[in-house]
Amino acid sequence: MLVLSRKKNESIVINNDITIVVVEIRGDKVRLGIEAPKEVPVHRREVYDAIKRNEQGDSESAANSADATGQG
């Protein structure tokens, strides 16, 4: 893991097309602005984890349905 120190209004660039800017620092909270191409999904970690759980559940349901119908 790369660890960087940034101050308000400073940024980092990832892969030439994703920019992360420190927008505000208030107490123990940091607000970040993220500029990325529309095709790059950007989620908070808890949202990303929920999406992955749903996708995994959907694929398991599809596999179970195929087994029940004799397909797959």
Residue frames as qw, qx, qy, qz and C-alpha x, y, z in Angstrom:
[[0.000, 0.890, 0.457, 0.000, 0.00, 0.00, 0.00],
 [0.373, 0.353, -0.013, 0.858, 1.27, 3.42, -0.93],
 [0.289, -0.776, -0.465, 0.313, 0.69, 6.00, 1.83],
 [0.333, 0.446, 0.125, 0.821, 0.76, 9.69, 0.89],
 [0.160, -0.584, -0.433, 0.668, 0.36, 12.89, 2.85],
 [0.161, 0.504, 0.443, 0.724, -1.72, 15.61, 1.21],
 [0.007, -0.304, -0.387, 0.871, -3.03, 18.97, 2.39],
 [0.400, 0.676, 0.494, -0.371, -6.30, 20.64, 1.49],
 [0.496, 0.797, -0.063, -0.339, -6.61, 21.25, -2.27],
 [0.046, -0.541, 0.796, 0.268, -3.70, 18.94, -3.03],
 [0.887, 0.234, 0.010, -0.399, -4.29, 15.92, -5.24],
 [0.434, -0.313, 0.806, 0.254, -2.94, 12.64, -6.53],
 [0.640, 0.439, -0.315, -0.546, -3.30, 11.19, -10.03],
 [0.642, -0.120, 0.757, -0.021, -3.83, 7.50, -10.77],
 [0.565, 0.244, 0.721, 0.319, -3.21, 6.04, -14.21],
 [0.171, 0.013, 0.351, 0.920, -3.31, 9.44, -15.97],
 [0.262, -0.374, -0.519, -0.722, -7.12, 9.65, -15.84],
 [0.560, -0.652, -0.511, -0.024, -8.21, 9.47, -12.17],
 [0.184, 0.456, -0.327, 0.807, -7.62, 12.45, -9.89],
 [0.541, -0.613, -0.561, 0.134, -8.29, 12.46, -6.16],
 [0.118, 0.568, -0.148, 0.801, -8.38, 15.87, -4.45],
 [0.308, -0.376, -0.671, 0.560, -8.49, 16.62, -0.72],
 [0.070, -0.684, -0.404, -0.603, -11.49, 18.94, -0.61],
 [0.395, -0.720, 0.132, -0.556, -11.81, 19.48, 3.14],
 [0.531, 0.005, -0.744, 0.405, -10.27, 18.33, 6.42],
 [0.445, -0.577, 0.065, -0.682, -12.46, 18.70, 9.49],
 [0.704, -0.457, 0.450, -0.306, -11.37, 16.98, 12.70],
 [0.479, -0.255, 0.829, 0.137, -10.91, 13.29, 11.96],
 [0.661, 0.531, 0.528, -0.046, -12.83, 13.43, 8.66],
 [0.173, -0.369, 0.495, 0.767, -11.41, 14.06, 5.21],
 [0.644, 0.610, 0.326, -0.325, -13.60, 14.90, 2.21],
 [0.394, -0.234, 0.662, 0.593, -12.24, 13.72, -1.11],
 [0.599, 0.610, 0.001, -0.519, -13.21, 14.69, -4.62],
 [0.576, -0.109, 0.747, 0.313, -12.73, 12.04, -7.28],
 [0.513, 0.630, -0.200, -0.548, -12.57, 12.74, -11.00],
 [0.435, -0.148, 0.861, 0.219, -12.70, 9.59, -13.10],
 [0.259, 0.053, -0.653, -0.709, -13.98, 8.56, -16.52],
 [0.698, -0.091, 0.078, -0.706, -17.67, 7.63, -16.53],
 [0.852, 0.110, -0.479, -0.182, -16.85, 4.01, -17.33],
 [0.391, 0.205, -0.741, 0.506, -14.81, 3.67, -14.11],
 [0.574, -0.652, -0.438, -0.230, -17.08, 2.78, -11.19],
 [0.179, 0.353, -0.524, 0.754, -16.29, 4.65, -7.95],
 [0.658, -0.550, -0.416, -0.301, -17.95, 3.45, -4.73],
 [0.382, -0.641, 0.515, -0.422, -17.47, 3.72, -0.98],
 [0.127, 0.284, -0.949, 0.054, -16.06, 0.41, 0.29],
 [0.381, 0.145, 0.779, -0.475, -19.27, -0.62, 2.08],
 [0.658, 0.508, 0.051, -0.554, -21.29, -0.03, -1.11],
 [0.416, 0.514, -0.712, -0.235, -18.75, -1.97, -3.19],
 [0.094, -0.148, 0.955, -0.238, -18.92, -4.90, -0.74],
 [0.552, 0.321, 0.536, -0.551, -22.75, -4.91, -0.89],
 [0.614, 0.559, -0.285, -0.478, -22.66, -4.92, -4.71],
 [0.269, 0.403, -0.873, -0.060, -20.24, -7.85, -4.71],
 [0.305, 0.033, 0.862, -0.404, -22.41, -9.78, -2.22],
 [0.639, 0.453, 0.250, -0.569, -25.47, -9.20, -4.43],
 [0.530, 0.556, -0.540, -0.344, -23.59, -10.31, -7.55],
 [0.063, 0.269, -0.953, 0.122, -22.38, -13.43, -5.77],
 [0.449, 0.206, 0.705, -0.510, -25.90, -14.18, -4.51],
 [0.641, 0.529, -0.052, -0.554, -27.32, -13.65, -8.00],
 [0.429, 0.476, -0.737, -0.213, -24.80, -16.01, -9.58],
 [0.119, -0.097, 0.945, -0.288, -25.45, -18.64, -6.89],
 [0.567, 0.351, 0.455, -0.590, -29.21, -18.30, -7.44],
 [0.610, 0.544, -0.344, -0.462, -28.75, -18.72, -11.19],
 [0.232, 0.355, -0.905, -0.007, -26.60, -21.81, -10.65],
 [0.307, 0.080, 0.834, -0.452, -29.16, -23.29, -8.26],
 [0.633, 0.454, 0.167, -0.605, -31.97, -22.59, -10.75],
 [0.516, 0.503, -0.615, -0.321, -30.01, -24.27, -13.54],
 [0.023, 0.198, -0.962, 0.188, -29.40, -27.31, -11.30],
 [0.455, 0.227, 0.641, -0.576, -33.09, -27.51, -10.40],
 [0.682, 0.534, 0.015, -0.499, -34.15, -27.47, -14.06],
 [0.895, 0.052, 0.393, 0.203, -31.48, -29.93, -15.12],
 [0.531, 0.797, -0.055, 0.283, -29.51, -27.29, -17.05],
 [0.084, -0.880, 0.408, -0.228, -25.90, -26.50, -16.30]]
